[in-house]
Amino acid sequence: MKIDFLIVGQGIAGTVLSYTLRRAGCTVKVVDNGGTQSASKVAAGIFNPITGRKLVKTWYGDPLFKYLHEFYPELEQFLNTRFFHQRDVYVPFDSQEKQNTWTVQASEPEYEPYIKGFYHNLYTNTVNAPFGGMCITKAGYADIPTMLDAYRLNLKENDLLIEKELHHEEIRHLAKGIAWQEIEADQLIFCDGTQSAFANPYFKWLEFRPVKGEVLTVKFPDISFEHIVNRGCWILPQKDGTYRVGATYDNHDMSLETTEAAKKKLQEKLEALTSAKYEILEQKTGIRPATYDRRPFLGIHPVYKQIGIFNGLGAKGISLAPYFAQHFCEVLLKDKNLMGLVDIERVIRRYQIKNEVLAKL
Ligand SMILES: Cc1cc2nc3c(=O)[nH]c(=O)nc-3n(C[C@H](O)[C@H](O)[C@H](O)COP(=O)(O)OP(=O)(O)OC[C@H]3O[C@@H](n4cnc5c(N)ncnc54)[C@H](O)[C@@H]3O)c2cc1C
């Protein structure tokens, strides 16, 4: 069977890229092992244009956020499934200085579209907010399990899903394209998340910096939050009345075990944010496919030209995937130049990696 693209992995990256390629008229198959090592299955799915301890605009925020607000509703329509939820993020200030800074900054053109307003009486006596807080708009969350399941079903119904492990040594290189099992494809694109960093002979030379993250699911018996509340940690309301609380960042422990240390850290942060009584229902962990410079890894292998990668979405897969999948699609189909900041070429230049090394499998 001859197709245009074989996509390896059906996390956020493989889902968004394969849909974008199909929409552009390409023939695609997706191979996914349904594995437990998927960061997408653990992620909270939050998209927030202003993040971090210092509260700064997400890198490349304007184009990313403009596009994601078009992309996900379109995908919802295609799948006839609701998973994209817009919700404001309430950020209680931790100092008078922060309140002063944001009162000025909120009217700057860079931030003005994303700041809804300032509040002094939100969740009074529940959220620790002596300096008031602000609400960030154009934010929300994607219910990722629902999105992935609905897309997986669509792939199955269209006979486009292969539920198997792709073993790298089974890839055969043809004069034009690749072959794997009964499939011949012009190109194979790895959307295999942390597998690229740990076990993919084609791309493990890339400077991935995987980061483990843990999240809790909790119940607040006496209070409900309608916003995503964010300071030190985030509290994300779920459809079933529970909340997710996250997340930790650890770049040493790469095990997929949950830890008491992470639970304790999240509890401390949660208790600094709110005095509400809570009960922990569940703890989950995953590993983010992050990169040395916090930019995605897109591109074609410098030696094996029929093999590419769409990866390195780090902690912001939901925000980054739609825009960069569309960009990569234009590179692959219309010979557009790949943006230097996401091109894997930057790694080769920075570390002066030789072709002999890249050709070794
Ligand atoms: C605790 C935590 C919280 C997070 N919260 C957020 C958040 O709120 N918002 C946000 O935007 N991001 C968040 N993230 C980050 C987000 O999870 C990642 O950016 C995203 O999931 C990466 O998706 P991916 O498709 O690249 O990788 P993955 O989700 O890991 O998908 C890779 C897929 O490929 C499959 N695969 C790999 N190798 C093979 C093979 N050889 N053969 C077949 N199949 C294969 C895997 O089984 C998997 O299904 C969070 C991450 C963690 C850990």
The ligand as an SDF file (V2000), in Angstrom:
LIG
                    3D

 53 58  0  0  0  0  0  0  0  0999 V2000
    2.2340   16.3700   34.2340 C   0  0  0  0  0  0  0  0  0  0  0  0
    2.1450   17.0240   32.8950 C   0  0  0  0  0  0  0  0  0  0  0  0
    1.2730   18.0790   32.7010 C   0  0  0  0  0  0  0  0  0  0  0  0
    1.1910   18.7210   31.4540 C   0  0  0  0  0  0  0  0  0  0  0  0
    0.3000   19.7250   31.2980 N   0  0  0  0  0  0  0  0  0  0  0  0
    0.1960   20.3400   30.0980 C   0  0  0  0  0  0  0  0  0  0  0  0
   -0.7450   21.3630   29.8970 C   0  0  0  0  0  0  0  0  0  0  0  0
   -1.5000   21.7240   30.7910 O   0  0  0  0  0  0  0  0  0  0  0  0
   -0.7970   21.9580   28.6700 N   0  0  0  0  0  0  0  0  0  0  0  0
    0.0250   21.5750   27.6320 C   0  0  0  0  0  0  0  0  0  0  0  0
   -0.0680   22.1470   26.5470 O   0  0  0  0  0  0  0  0  0  0  0  0
    0.9190   20.5830   27.8030 N   0  0  0  0  0  0  0  0  0  0  0  0
    1.0430   19.9700   29.0020 C   0  0  0  0  0  0  0  0  0  0  0  0
    1.9550   18.9700   29.1790 N   0  0  0  0  0  0  0  0  0  0  0  0
    2.8850   18.6810   28.0730 C   0  0  0  0  0  0  0  0  0  0  0  0
    2.2450   17.7650   27.0320 C   0  0  0  0  0  0  0  0  0  0  0  0
    1.9110   16.5850   27.6800 O   0  0  0  0  0  0  0  0  0  0  0  0
    3.2450   17.4970   25.8900 C   0  0  0  0  0  0  0  0  0  0  0  0
    3.6440   18.6990   25.2900 O   0  0  0  0  0  0  0  0  0  0  0  0
    2.5910   16.6290   24.8160 C   0  0  0  0  0  0  0  0  0  0  0  0
    1.7960   15.6460   25.3750 O   0  0  0  0  0  0  0  0  0  0  0  0
    3.6040   15.9830   23.9090 C   0  0  0  0  0  0  0  0  0  0  0  0
    2.8790   15.2410   22.9840 O   0  0  0  0  0  0  0  0  0  0  0  0
    3.5750   14.2700   21.9480 P   0  0  0  0  0  0  0  0  0  0  0  0
    2.5180   13.8150   21.0050 O   0  0  0  0  0  0  0  0  0  0  0  0
    4.7950   14.8930   21.3760 O   0  0  0  0  0  0  0  0  0  0  0  0
    4.1240   13.0360   22.8200 O   0  0  0  0  0  0  0  0  0  0  0  0
    3.3070   11.8370   23.5170 P   0  0  0  0  0  0  0  0  0  0  0  0
    2.0670   12.3060   24.1300 O   0  0  0  0  0  0  0  0  0  0  0  0
    4.2810   11.1430   24.4030 O   0  0  0  0  0  0  0  0  0  0  0  0
    2.8910   10.8830   22.3280 O   0  0  0  0  0  0  0  0  0  0  0  0
    3.7830    9.9890   21.6760 C   0  0  0  0  0  0  0  0  0  0  0  0
    2.9900    8.7890   21.2020 C   0  0  0  0  0  0  0  0  0  0  0  0
    3.8200    7.9790   20.3620 O   0  0  0  0  0  0  0  0  0  0  0  0
    3.6790    6.6330   20.7470 C   0  0  0  0  0  0  0  0  0  0  0  0
    4.9380    5.9580   20.3250 N   0  0  0  0  0  0  0  0  0  0  0  0
    6.1990    6.2990   20.6610 C   0  0  0  0  0  0  0  0  0  0  0  0
    7.0840    5.5050   20.0400 N   0  0  0  0  0  0  0  0  0  0  0  0
    6.3550    4.6270   19.2960 C   0  0  0  0  0  0  0  0  0  0  0  0
    6.7290    3.5510   18.4190 C   0  0  0  0  0  0  0  0  0  0  0  0
    7.9970    3.2150   18.1840 N   0  0  0  0  0  0  0  0  0  0  0  0
    5.7240    2.8650   17.8100 N   0  0  0  0  0  0  0  0  0  0  0  0
    4.4390    3.1990   18.0120 C   0  0  0  0  0  0  0  0  0  0  0  0
    4.0350    4.2180   18.8330 N   0  0  0  0  0  0  0  0  0  0  0  0
    4.9930    4.9060   19.4490 C   0  0  0  0  0  0  0  0  0  0  0  0
    3.4890    6.7130   22.2670 C   0  0  0  0  0  0  0  0  0  0  0  0
    2.9250    5.5470   22.8230 O   0  0  0  0  0  0  0  0  0  0  0  0
    2.5400    7.8890   22.3540 C   0  0  0  0  0  0  0  0  0  0  0  0
    1.2050    7.4910   22.1390 O   0  0  0  0  0  0  0  0  0  0  0  0
    2.0350   18.2860   30.3860 C   0  0  0  0  0  0  0  0  0  0  0  0
    2.8800   17.2100   30.5720 C   0  0  0  0  0  0  0  0  0  0  0  0
    2.9600   16.5690   31.8070 C   0  0  0  0  0  0  0  0  0  0  0  0
    3.8740   15.4010   31.9720 C   0  0  0  0  0  0  0  0  0  0  0  0
  1  2  1  0
  2  3  1  0
  2 52  2  0
  3  4  2  0
  4  5  1  0
  4 50  1  0
  5  6  2  0
  6  7  1  0
  6 13  1  0
  7  8  2  0
  7  9  1  0
  9 10  1  0
 10 11  2  0
 10 12  1  0
 12 13  2  0
 13 14  1  0
 14 15  1  0
 14 50  1  0
 15 16  1  0
 16 17  1  0
 16 18  1  0
 18 19  1  0
 18 20  1  0
 20 21  1  0
 20 22  1  0
 22 23  1  0
 23 24  1  0
 24 25  2  0
 24 26  1  0
 24 27  1  0
 27 28  1  0
 28 29  2  0
 28 30  1  0
 28 31  1  0
 31 32  1  0
 32 33  1  0
 33 34  1  0
 33 48  1  0
 34 35  1  0
 35 36  1  0
 35 46  1  0
 36 37  1  0
 36 45  1  0
 37 38  2  0
 38 39  1  0
 39 40  1  0
 39 45  2  0
 40 41  1  0
 40 42  2  0
 42 43  1  0
 43 44  2  0
 44 45  1  0
 46 47  1  0
 46 48  1  0
 48 49  1  0
 50 51  2  0
 51 52  1  0
 52 53  1  0
M  END
$$$$
